[in-house]
Amino acid sequence: MRLFAFGLGYSARRIVRLPGIEASGTVRSAQATVALRGEGIEAFVFDGVQADAGLAAALAQAQAILISVPPGPSGDPVLRAFAREISAAPDLERILYLSTIGVYGDWGGAWIDETSETRTTAPRGRQRLRTEEQWRSLGAARGVPVDILRLAGIYGPGRNALAKLREGDARRLVKPEQVFNRVHVDDIAEVVRPLLRAEGRGGVWNVADEEPAPPEDVIAFAAALLGLDPPPEEPFEGAAMSEMSRSFYEDNRRIRIDKLKRELGFRPLYPTYREGLRALALAGEGAGQGPG
């Protein structure tokens, strides 16, 4: 499978390493292209406006396209720069767009699925919804299925509660009844694997683990794995934090992944944060770095 990935970031780099994928894609710096080409991934610079020579030719060879570049205030930079080339790619069979569960907005902690109303009122959430629809429209016009993957909060190697504890960045902010949904980066790749082989019409897929949990519980569990005392609990109200961090607490919902399990036979490698953090701890995450 020849896969072209716009935005070879944290999740996309896991995806392009799936067996059977011949990968190419974009990054934002020339330095990053050198590192990826050393790993056998043909990489090109695309900064949202300017693109390396050769990118269009590689894109024309793609059988599948993965988009993990977030939209900006003026829309999706990939659509703006490459909609024509993507529509003309002769071997294109599938488009996958990495979106976010943030589009659902606040549900007061209720369980929701892909049929639930998208209630977001945040500008970035509304822009995500517009971009999802634009990709669906391009796919319909081109005659290829489009899969929208709405991702929960991503964690994995180098990006997890264990590392935050050792770096001294972990906090246990407590907002009563608040839960967050999360997903291990390897499970995102495991969702993409069957989608690349699928023959359906595409659709929306929620990608999360099976236990939404209070963030303070996750930090406490990670601290226990490292043999550390957890940070003290802090009431959310009145806590000092950035406006961006505070905004994540405005929405409260529990994400179902029944559709993935039913239609793709998906079974998460890490069904809760406990399995994910245990595996990371066994791999040495959070060991011997920073404070503690």
C-alpha positions as CSV (number, residue, x, y, z in Angstrom):
1,M,0.0,0.0,0.0
2,R,1.5,3.3,-1.1
3,L,0.5,5.8,1.6
4,F,1.1,9.6,1.5
5,A,0.8,11.3,4.9
6,F,0.3,15.0,5.2
7,G,1.8,15.8,8.6
8,L,4.3,13.1,9.8
9,G,3.7,13.9,13.4
10,Y,3.4,11.7,16.5
11,S,0.4,9.5,15.3
12,A,1.2,9.5,11.6
13,R,4.8,8.2,12.2
14,R,3.3,5.2,14.1
15,I,0.8,4.6,11.2
16,V,3.4,4.7,8.4
17,R,5.4,2.0,10.1
18,L,2.6,-0.5,9.8
19,P,3.7,-3.6,7.9
20,G,3.1,-3.5,4.1
21,I,3.1,0.3,3.8
22,E,5.4,2.2,1.4
23,A,5.3,5.6,3.0
24,S,5.9,9.2,2.0
25,G,4.7,12.4,3.5
26,T,5.3,15.9,4.7
27,V,7.0,17.6,7.6
28,R,7.7,21.2,8.4
29,S,11.5,21.3,8.4
30,A,14.3,20.2,6.2
31,Q,16.0,18.7,9.2
32,A,13.1,16.4,9.8
33,T,13.2,15.2,6.2
34,V,16.7,14.0,6.6
35,A,15.8,11.9,9.7
36,L,12.8,10.3,8.1
37,R,14.6,9.5,4.8
38,G,17.2,7.7,6.9
39,E,14.3,5.5,8.1
40,G,13.1,4.8,4.6
41,I,10.3,7.3,4.6
42,E,10.3,9.7,1.6
43,A,9.7,13.0,3.3
44,F,9.1,16.5,1.8
45,V,8.8,19.9,3.4
46,F,5.3,21.5,3.4
47,D,4.9,24.5,5.7
48,G,1.2,25.1,4.9
49,V,2.1,27.3,1.9
50,Q,5.3,26.3,0.2
51,A,6.1,22.7,-0.7
52,D,9.3,20.9,-1.9
53,A,9.7,19.9,-5.5
54,G,8.8,16.3,-5.9
55,L,5.9,16.3,-3.4
56,A,3.3,16.4,-6.1
57,A,4.9,13.5,-8.0
58,A,4.9,11.4,-4.8
59,L,1.3,12.3,-4.1
60,A,0.3,11.2,-7.6
61,Q,1.5,7.7,-6.7
62,A,-0.6,7.4,-3.5
63,Q,-3.1,4.6,-3.1
64,A,-4.2,6.1,0.3
65,I,-3.8,9.6,1.8
66,L,-3.6,10.3,5.5
67,I,-4.2,13.8,6.8
68,S,-3.1,14.7,10.3
69,V,-2.5,18.4,9.7
70,P,-4.9,20.5,11.8
71,P,-6.9,23.3,10.1
72,G,-6.0,26.9,10.9
73,P,-8.2,30.0,11.1
74,S,-8.3,30.1,7.3
75,G,-9.1,26.4,6.9
76,D,-7.3,23.3,5.9
77,P,-3.9,24.0,4.3
78,V,-3.8,20.7,2.6
79,L,-7.1,21.2,0.8
80,R,-6.0,24.8,0.0
81,A,-2.8,23.7,-1.6
82,F,-3.4,20.2,-3.0
83,A,-7.1,19.5,-3.5
84,R,-6.6,19.4,-7.3
85,E,-3.7,17.0,-7.1
86,I,-5.5,14.7,-4.7
87,S,-8.6,14.6,-6.9
88,A,-6.4,13.7,-9.9
89,A,-4.3,11.0,-8.2
90,P,-5.0,8.0,-10.5
91,D,-4.5,5.1,-8.0
92,L,-6.2,6.7,-5.0
93,E,-8.4,4.2,-3.1
94,R,-9.0,5.8,0.3
95,I,-8.6,9.0,2.3
96,L,-8.2,9.0,6.1
97,Y,-8.6,12.2,8.1
98,L,-7.5,12.4,11.7
99,S,-9.9,14.6,13.6
100,T,-10.8,14.9,17.2
101,I,-13.6,14.0,19.7
102,G,-13.6,17.6,20.6
103,V,-16.2,18.2,17.8
104,Y,-18.8,16.6,20.1
105,G,-18.6,19.4,22.7
106,D,-20.1,19.0,26.1
107,W,-22.4,16.1,27.0
108,G,-22.3,16.4,30.8
109,G,-20.4,13.1,31.2
110,A,-22.9,11.0,29.1
111,W,-21.9,8.2,26.9
112,I,-22.0,9.1,23.2
113,D,-21.2,7.4,19.8
114,E,-20.8,8.4,16.2
115,T,-24.5,9.1,15.8
116,S,-24.4,11.7,18.6
117,E,-24.9,15.4,17.9
118,T,-21.7,17.5,17.4
119,R,-22.3,20.2,20.0
120,T,-19.0,22.0,20.0
121,T,-19.2,25.8,20.1
122,A,-15.4,26.4,20.2
123,P,-14.0,28.0,17.0
124,R,-11.4,25.3,16.6
125,G,-14.1,22.6,16.9
126,R,-16.4,24.3,14.4
127,Q,-13.4,24.6,12.0
128,R,-12.8,20.8,12.4
129,L,-16.3,20.0,11.5
130,R,-16.1,22.2,8.4
131,T,-12.9,20.5,7.4
132,E,-14.4,17.0,7.9
133,E,-17.2,17.9,5.6
134,Q,-14.8,19.3,3.0
135,W,-12.9,16.1,2.9
136,R,-16.1,14.1,2.6
137,S,-17.1,16.3,-0.3
138,L,-13.8,15.8,-2.1
139,G,-14.0,12.1,-1.6
140,A,-17.5,11.9,-2.9
141,A,-16.6,14.0,-6.0
142,R,-13.5,11.8,-6.6
143,G,-15.4,8.6,-5.9
144,V,-13.2,7.3,-3.1
145,P,-14.2,6.5,0.5
146,V,-13.3,8.9,3.3
147,D,-12.8,7.8,6.9
148,I,-12.9,10.4,9.6
149,L,-11.1,9.2,12.7
150,R,-12.2,11.3,15.8
151,L,-9.3,10.7,18.2
152,A,-9.4,10.9,22.0
153,G,-6.4,12.4,23.9
154,I,-3.3,10.6,22.6
155,Y,-0.6,9.1,24.8
156,G,2.3,6.7,24.2
157,P,6.1,6.6,24.3
158,G,7.5,10.0,25.3
159,R,4.1,11.5,25.8
160,N,2.4,10.1,29.0
161,A,1.7,10.6,32.7
162,L,4.9,8.7,33.7
163,A,7.1,11.1,31.8
164,K,5.2,14.1,33.2
165,L,5.8,12.9,36.7
166,R,9.5,12.6,36.2
167,E,9.7,15.9,34.6
168,G,7.8,17.6,37.4
169,D,4.9,18.7,35.2
170,A,2.2,16.4,36.5
171,R,-0.7,17.9,38.4
172,R,-3.8,16.4,40.0
173,L,-6.5,18.9,39.2
174,V,-9.9,17.8,40.5
175,K,-13.1,18.9,38.9
176,P,-16.0,16.8,40.3
177,E,-17.5,14.3,37.8
178,Q,-15.0,15.3,35.1
179,V,-13.6,12.5,32.9
180,F,-11.3,12.5,29.9
181,N,-11.1,10.0,27.1
182,R,-7.7,8.8,25.9
183,V,-6.1,6.4,23.4
184,H,-2.7,4.8,23.1
185,V,-0.9,5.8,19.8
186,D,-0.5,2.1,18.9
187,D,-4.2,1.6,19.0
188,I,-4.7,4.5,16.5
189,A,-2.4,2.5,14.2
190,E,-4.4,-0.6,14.9
191,V,-7.5,1.1,13.7
192,V,-5.9,2.3,10.5
193,R,-4.7,-1.2,9.6
194,P,-8.1,-2.7,8.8
195,L,-9.4,0.6,7.3
196,L,-6.6,0.5,4.6
197,R,-8.0,-3.0,3.6
198,A,-11.6,-2.1,3.9
199,E,-14.0,-1.9,0.9
200,G,-16.8,0.1,2.5
201,R,-18.0,3.6,1.9
202,G,-15.9,5.1,4.7
203,G,-17.5,7.0,7.6
204,V,-16.9,8.4,11.1
205,W,-15.0,6.4,13.7
206,N,-14.5,7.2,17.3
207,V,-11.0,6.1,18.5
208,A,-10.6,5.9,22.2
209,D,-9.9,3.3,24.9
210,E,-12.8,1.8,26.9
211,E,-12.5,3.6,30.2
212,P,-12.9,7.4,30.4
213,A,-11.4,8.4,33.7
214,P,-10.8,11.4,35.9
215,P,-7.3,12.8,35.1
216,E,-6.3,12.8,38.7
217,D,-6.8,9.0,38.9
218,V,-4.5,8.5,35.9
219,I,-1.7,10.5,37.5
220,A,-2.1,8.6,40.8
221,F,-1.8,5.3,39.0
222,A,1.3,6.4,37.1
223,A,2.9,7.6,40.4
224,A,2.2,4.2,41.9
225,L,3.9,2.4,39.0
226,L,7.0,4.6,39.5
227,G,7.0,4.2,43.3
228,L,6.4,7.9,43.8
229,D,4.0,9.9,46.0
230,P,1.4,11.4,43.7
231,P,1.2,15.2,43.5
232,P,-1.4,16.7,45.9
233,E,-4.9,17.2,44.7
234,E,-5.8,20.7,43.6
235,P,-9.3,22.0,43.2
236,F,-9.9,22.9,39.6
237,E,-11.7,26.1,40.5
238,G,-9.2,28.8,41.1
239,A,-6.2,26.7,39.9
240,A,-3.6,28.6,37.8
241,M,-3.4,27.3,34.2
242,S,-3.4,28.5,30.6
243,E,-6.6,29.3,28.9
244,M,-6.0,26.5,26.5
245,S,-5.6,24.0,29.4
246,R,-8.7,25.3,31.1
247,S,-10.7,25.0,27.9
248,F,-10.3,21.2,27.9
249,Y,-12.3,21.0,31.1
250,E,-15.3,22.7,29.5
251,D,-16.4,19.5,27.8
252,N,-17.3,16.3,29.6
253,R,-18.3,13.1,27.7
254,R,-17.7,9.4,27.5
255,I,-16.8,8.0,24.1
256,R,-18.1,4.6,22.9
257,I,-16.1,2.6,20.4
258,D,-18.8,0.0,19.7
259,K,-18.8,0.7,16.0
260,L,-15.1,0.0,15.6
261,K,-15.5,-3.3,17.5
262,R,-18.6,-4.3,15.6
263,E,-17.7,-3.3,12.0
264,L,-13.9,-3.7,12.0
265,G,-13.4,-6.4,14.6
266,F,-11.2,-3.9,16.5
267,R,-10.0,-4.9,20.0
268,P,-7.7,-2.3,21.6
269,L,-4.2,-3.4,22.6
270,Y,-4.7,-1.1,25.7
271,P,-8.4,-1.1,26.7
272,T,-7.7,1.2,29.6
273,Y,-5.0,3.6,30.8
274,R,-3.8,0.9,33.2
275,E,-2.6,-1.5,30.5
276,G,-1.1,1.3,28.5
277,L,0.8,2.8,31.4
278,R,2.0,-0.5,32.7
279,A,3.5,-1.4,29.3
280,L,5.2,2.0,29.1
281,A,6.6,1.6,32.6
282,L,8.0,-1.8,31.7
283,A,9.6,-0.2,28.6
284,G,11.4,2.2,30.9
285,E,9.2,5.3,30.5
286,G,9.6,7.7,33.4
287,A,12.6,5.9,34.8
288,G,15.6,7.9,35.9
289,Q,14.7,11.3,34.3
290,G,14.0,14.7,35.8
291,P,12.8,15.2,39.4
292,G,12.1,12.2,41.6
